[in-house]
Amino acid sequence: RFGLTSIPNRFGIVHTVGKQAAEIYKAHEKNLVRSRGDKDLAKVVPFPGTKDGENPWLGPEFDLVDNEGFFMDYDGSRSRVVHQWDRFRDKIQPWLKTSGLVDP
């Protein structure tokens, strides 16, 4: 009607990661409640498939980041614009700082 075209996520210029990020973080909290009885540990315990202080900061099973921790589009190229990355909460902050993407 207006000549607009919808582009699927991770195919266009903007990669909106918010929903996936929130689901991943909530699942991480649930797993820590189940295994250790404390969801607040999600702030300090690395995501499954990763080790603290190593890249990538998010495990390969999520198929969201490359081996250096950058978000990827479906074709494997790096996402140019990542929207709602903050839904990963504090888990992404150390990587952002060491990658030079935010001020220290």
ZALUMMAR-347442 format. One record per atom (N, C-alpha, C): x, y, z; residue in three letters. Coordinates in pm, whole numbers, padded with zeros to 5 digits, always signed. Layout:
BEGIN
XYZALA
...
This chain:
BEGIN
+00081-00119+00000ARG
+00000+00000+00000ARG
+00086+00125+00000ARG
+00188+00129+00083PHE
+00274+00247+00090PHE
+00411+00221+00027PHE
+00428+00105-00035GLY
+00555+00074-00097GLY
+00663+00034+00002GLY
+00624-00007+00122LEU
+00721-00049+00224LEU
+00747-00198+00213LEU
+00869-00235+00243THR
+00905-00376+00241THR
+00963-00414+00376THR
+00916-00522+00432SER
+00969-00572+00557SER
+01088-00663+00528SER
+01196-00642+00601ILE
+01316-00725+00583ILE
+01333-00810+00708ILE
+01345-00940+00693PRO
+01361-01028+00809PRO
+01485-00991+00892PRO
+01476-01014+01021ASN
+01586-00988+01112ASN
+01713-01061+01068ASN
+01826-00994+01081ARG
+01959-01045+01047ARG
+01983-01056+00897ARG
+01896-00998+00815PHE
+01916-00993+00671PHE
+01938-00850+00623PHE
+01890-00752+00698GLY
+01902-00612+00657GLY
+02012-00541+00733GLY
+02005-00410+00735ILE
+02109-00331+00798ILE
+02101-00336+00951ILE
+01982-00361+01007VAL
+01966-00363+01153VAL
+01938-00504+01202VAL
+02018-00547+01297HIS
+02000-00676+01364HIS
+01939-00646+01500HIS
+01813-00679+01518THR
+01744-00656+01646THR
+01758-00781+01730THR
+01835-00770+01837VAL
+01869-00886+01917VAL
+01793-00892+02050VAL
+01710-00791+02077GLY
+01646-00778+02208GLY
+01569-00897+02259GLY
+01481-00953+02178LYS
+01400-01066+02224LYS
+01487-01188+02252LYS
+01577-01219+02161GLN
+01666-01334+02181GLN
+01753-01313+02303GLN
+01805-01193+02319ALA
+01891-01162+02433ALA
+01817-01181+02565ALA
+01696-01129+02572ALA
+01617-01142+02695ALA
+01587-01288+02725ALA
+01554-01366+02623GLU
+01525-01508+02643GLU
+01650-01584+02688GLU
+01765-01554+02630ILE
+01890-01619+02667ILE
+01925-01586+02812ILE
+01911-01458+02848TYR
+01945-01417+02985TYR
+01850-01480+03087TYR
+01721-01480+03056LYS
+01624-01541+03148LYS
+01648-01690+03164LYS
+01681-01759+03057ALA
+01712-01902+03065ALA
+01837-01925+03150ALA
+01934-01836+03137HIS
+02057-01844+03217HIS
+02023-01830+03366HIS
+01936-01734+03397GLU
+01893-01717+03537GLU
+01821-01842+03587GLU
+01729-01897+03508LYS
+01655-02017+03548LYS
+01748-02135+03573LYS
+01846-02153+03486ASN
+01942-02262+03504ASN
+02022-02246+03633ASN
+02057-02123+03666LEU
+02133-02099+03789LEU
+02047-02116+03913LEU
+01920-02084+03904VAL
+01829-02110+04017VAL
+01818-02261+04037VAL
+01802-02334+03927ARG
+01788-02479+03935ARG
+01916-02546+03986ARG
+02031-02501+03938SER
+02156-02569+03974SER
+02221-02516+04102SER
+02203-02386+04130ARG
+02273-02328+04245ARG
+02182-02252+04340ARG
+02053-02240+04304GLY
+01958-02175+04393GLY
+01963-02024+04398GLY
+02029-01960+04300ASP
+02043-01814+04306ASP
+02048-01754+04166ASP
+01943-01682+04127LYS
+01941-01622+03993LYS
+02035-01503+03981LYS
+02072-01441+04094ASP
+02164-01327+04089ASP
+02304-01368+04042ASP
+02334-01496+04045LEU
+02463-01543+03994LEU
+02475-01521+03843LEU
+02363-01498+03776ALA
+02365-01474+03631ALA
+02451-01352+03597ALA
+02466-01262+03691LYS
+02549-01143+03666LYS
+02697-01176+03656LYS
+02740-01283+03723VAL
+02884-01314+03727VAL
+02923-01446+03662VAL
+02831-01538+03651VAL
+02861-01668+03590VAL
+02849-01654+03438VAL
+02953-01692+03364PRO
+02947-01681+03217PRO
+02834-01764+03158PRO
+02791-01724+03039PHE
+02691-01803+02967PHE
+02747-01942+02937PHE
+02659-02042+02925PRO
+02706-02177+02889PRO
+02786-02174+02758PRO
+02888-02256+02752GLY
+02970-02264+02631GLY
+03078-02159+02625GLY
+03094-02080+02732THR
+03197-01977+02736THR
+03275-01985+02865THR
+03386-01915+02868LYS
+03465-01903+02990LYS
+03485-01756+03018LYS
+03484-01720+03145ASP
+03497-01581+03186ASP
+03622-01519+03125ASP
+03604-01403+03063GLY
+03717-01329+03007GLY
+03764-01376+02871GLY
+03697-01473+02812GLU
+03737-01522+02681GLU
+03635-01480+02576GLU
+03682-01474+02452ASN
+03591-01451+02339ASN
+03561-01585+02278ASN
+03445-01608+02225PRO
+03335-01514+02231PRO
+03270-01514+02369PRO
+03203-01409+02400TRP
+03136-01395+02530TRP
+03004-01471+02534TRP
+02958-01515+02418LEU
+02833-01592+02406LEU
+02864-01719+02329LEU
+02817-01832+02378GLY
+02850-01961+02318GLY
+02801-01980+02175GLY
+02868-02067+02101PRO
+02834-02092+01961PRO
+02696-02155+01942PRO
+02642-02218+02045GLU
+02511-02282+02032GLU
+02399-02181+02005GLU
+02424-02054+02034PHE
+02322-01952+02010PHE
+02328-01896+01868PHE
+02437-01921+01797ASP
+02453-01880+01658ASP
+02425-01731+01637ASP
+02475-01649+01729LEU
+02453-01504+01720LEU
+02582-01426+01701LEU
+02695-01480+01748VAL
+02822-01407+01742VAL
+02929-01490+01672VAL
+03029-01419+01616ASP
+03141-01489+01553ASP
+03244-01527+01659ASP
+03358-01580+01617ASN
+03457-01627+01714ASN
+03529-01514+01787ASN
+03502-01390+01748GLU
+03558-01275+01820GLU
+03451-01206+01906GLU
+03328-01255+01901GLY
+03221-01201+01984GLY
+03131-01099+01917GLY
+03156-01068+01790PHE
+03072-00972+01718PHE
+02944-01039+01669PHE
+02833-00966+01673PHE
+02706-01019+01624PHE
+02715-01044+01474PHE
+02648-01150+01430MET
+02651-01190+01289MET
+02512-01187+01227MET
+02510-01158+01097ASP
+02390-01177+01018ASP
+02384-01324+00978ASP
+02273-01368+00918TYR
+02258-01508+00882TYR
+02361-01557+00781TYR
+02415-01467+00700ASP
+02515-01509+00602ASP
+02656-01520+00660ASP
+02670-01492+00791GLY
+02799-01504+00858GLY
+02877-01373+00863GLY
+02830-01271+00794SER
+02898-01141+00800SER
+02860-01071+00930SER
+02944-00977+00971ARG
+02915-00904+01094ARG
+02797-00810+01075ARG
+02712-00805+01176SER
+02598-00714+01173SER
+02648-00570+01178SER
+02593-00486+01096ARG
+02636-00346+01089ARG
+02577-00262+01200ARG
+02451-00288+01234VAL
+02382-00215+01340VAL
+02314-00319+01428VAL
+02340-00314+01560VAL
+02278-00408+01653VAL
+02189-00329+01748VAL
+02061-00358+01742HIS
+01961-00288+01823HIS
+01925-00373+01944HIS
+01914-00310+02059GLN
+01873-00371+02186GLN
+01975-00472+02240GLN
+02102-00451+02211TRP
+02207-00538+02266TRP
+02211-00530+02418TRP
+02159-00423+02477ASP
+02161-00405+02622ASP
+02075-00508+02695ASP
+01992-00583+02622ARG
+01909-00687+02685ARG
+01994-00803+02738ARG
+02122-00805+02700PHE
+02213-00904+02757PHE
+02265-00859+02894PHE
+02221-00742+02936ARG
+02256-00684+03066ARG
+02407-00674+03081ARG
+02456-00704+03201ASP
+02599-00687+03229ASP
+02688-00788+03157ASP
+02630-00894+03102LYS
+02710-01000+03040LYS
+02789-00951+02920LYS
+02742-00852+02849ILE
+02807-00803+02728ILE
+02908-00691+02757ILE
+02897-00627+02872GLN
+02980-00510+02902GLN
+03131-00533+02896GLN
+03184-00638+02959PRO
+03330-00659+02951PRO
+03380-00673+02807PRO
+03303-00745+02724TRP
+03343-00762+02584TRP
+03340-00629+02511TRP
+03237-00549+02534LEU
+03228-00418+02469LEU
+03349-00331+02503LEU
+03392-00335+02628LYS
+03506-00254+02670LYS
+03637-00304+02610LYS
+03660-00435+02613THR
+03785-00487+02559THR
+03790-00479+02407THR
+03676-00472+02343SER
+03671-00460+02197SER
+03681-00316+02151SER
+03683-00223+02245GLY
+03694-00082+02212GLY
+03566-00022+02157GLY
+03453-00085+02183LEU
+03326-00038+02129LEU
+03256+00063+02221LEU
+03301+00072+02346VAL
+03250+00172+02439VAL
+03367+00230+02515VAL
+03350+00346+02572ASP
+03455+00407+02652ASP
+03477+00324+02778ASP
+03604+00308+02818PRO
+03633+00228+02940PRO
+03578+00289+03066PRO
